[in-house]
Amino acid sequence: MHQAVITGTGVYTPEHVITNAELVEAFNAYADLFNAENAEAIAAGEIEAKPHSSVEFILKASGIEQRYVMDKEGVLDPTRMYPRLRQRSDDEPGIMAEIALDACHKALKMAGRTGGDVDLVICAASNMERAYPAIAIEVQKLLGAGGFAFDMNVACSSATFGIQAAADMIRTGSVRRALVVNPEITSGHLEWRDRDCHFIFGDVATATLIERREDAPHGFLIRSTRCATEFSNNIRNNNGFLRRTRPDGVADRRDMQFMQEGRKVFKEVLPMVAGHIHDHLTETGVATEDLHRLWLHQANKSMNDFIGKKVLGRDPEPGEQPNILQDYANTSSAGSIIAFSKYSDDFKPGEIGLICSFGAGYSVGSVVVEKI
Ligand SMILES: CC(C)(COP(=O)(O)OP(=O)(O)OC[C@H]1O[C@@H](n2cnc3c(N)ncnc32)[C@H](O)[C@@H]1OP(=O)(O)O)[C@@H](O)C(=O)NCCC(=O)NCCSC(=O)CC(=O)O
């Protein structure tokens, strides 16, 4: 049996930033337009007026200060409220493959490898721009990688589930070097017209390179992985190829976007995650005192504060549980990998940390790593 080591990570960050102030200004302009257009029906009590959003609420409820997006102008146009992306021909790289490739190149560079060294690509993300051919196979070709590639979707837990799949294949010897890539264009599936969730998501792509220990003198040894799922409708998206067959599937775009019962998610996911981490650490023989850092899924600051406190049994010290959501918002599967990528350089050999994602499904995935 081989051992699997993370030797490189890469983050692609889009160039457009939307601050909370810009987001709220656009949302409020959209709400005013909606209310003016529907003034009679609102006065007659047939439909409800759209209330304004607020910068203070967003920061307090989520900890998010800004988000990166692939297109700012379409999102902030009050008559549109979703991104405008360039039409691409079938013969040029798709947008997911393009941003995935950028993150992959950064991860390969960090490890001193090239695309040709890779023999497995897993594209693990919440939303795929098409059903087939797999985005991962397109990335495999663009990288000049060998072996095989496939897509997988476990919503926010896609990265950790992908790392488990890749690490298992490396351990058993069926592949030598794997890239798990998470291109998340969440701006495409966020309902920017809904004030309850319009602030939640941002775009990004992350990549993680995993190699056999004998090929990798430095990096983060994957000590153990653990995945769990439990069905819930509280985070849901009804888009898909059957949409046009449903009577209400074409008329209202709301149904095919991200929807959630945020409060229920908060209440139900927290104990699931805290219990999952506790059990995983116990099974791995890692005491919480020996845990140097938690790189958590990035959905909500209070949620992460709660998990950090529950796992460590005290308030985390600065740097023990770094958040990136204030800058990136929730980037679905990529969040914990951005945190890992940006806050792991200072680890010394023997120090242990835990990457943990959680979200729709429900799903939770954790990876215990040790610096070597
Ligand atoms: C979504 C939340 C930030 C919302 O915060 P709260 O629960 O505190 O707030 P709430 O929805 O109860 O709303 C409180 C009050 O504020 C109002 N309110 C809502 N939105 C507002 C806005 N933009 N501006 C001003 N006021 C607003 C509501 O109408 C309500 O009013 P009143 O009090 O009058 O009724 C939070 O619940 C959360 O983060 N939950 C966890 C979500 C999560 O982790 N989801 C996973 C995402 S999925 C994921 O990560 C990806 C994946 O799995 O694929």
The ligand as an ORCA input file, in Angstrom:
! r2SCAN-3c Opt
* xyz 0 1
  C     -28.278     32.390      5.238
  C     -27.895     33.011      6.560
  C     -26.657     33.884      6.365
  C     -29.042     33.896      7.027
  O     -28.803     34.457      8.300
  P     -29.911     34.413      9.446
  O     -30.354     32.992      9.557
  O     -29.328     35.060     10.619
  O     -31.036     35.333      8.877
  P     -32.540     35.013      8.459
  O     -32.563     34.433      7.088
  O     -33.249     34.295      9.544
  O     -33.111     36.475      8.379
  C     -33.210     37.346      9.532
  C     -34.020     38.576      9.150
  O     -33.281     39.371      8.200
  C     -34.026     39.533      7.004
  N     -33.125     39.532      5.854
  C     -32.786     38.493      5.081
  N     -31.940     38.859      4.125
  C     -31.711     40.188      4.314
  C     -30.921     41.150      3.640
  N     -30.180     40.804      2.584
  N     -30.906     42.400      4.097
  C     -31.648     42.752      5.163
  N     -32.420     41.884      5.840
  C     -32.467     40.623      5.420
  C     -34.982     38.361      6.974
  O     -36.097     38.664      6.177
  C     -35.323     38.214      8.445
  O     -36.290     39.170      8.796
  P     -37.381     38.871      9.944
  O     -36.577     38.703     11.198
  O     -38.209     40.114      9.898
  O     -38.075     37.623      9.494
  C     -27.620     31.959      7.643
  O     -28.803     31.306      8.021
  C     -26.641     30.922      7.190
  O     -25.532     31.199      6.783
  N     -27.014     29.685      7.334
  C     -26.134     28.582      6.956
  C     -26.216     28.478      5.524
  C     -25.262     27.515      4.942
  O     -24.196     27.174      5.475
  N     -25.630     27.056      3.842
  C     -24.846     26.228      3.108
  C     -24.829     26.918      1.818
  S     -24.755     25.774      0.602
  C     -23.187     25.583      0.314
  O     -22.365     25.969      1.092
  C     -22.898     25.058     -0.995
  C     -23.352     23.679     -1.277
  O     -23.599     22.850     -0.406
  O     -23.395     23.418     -2.465
*
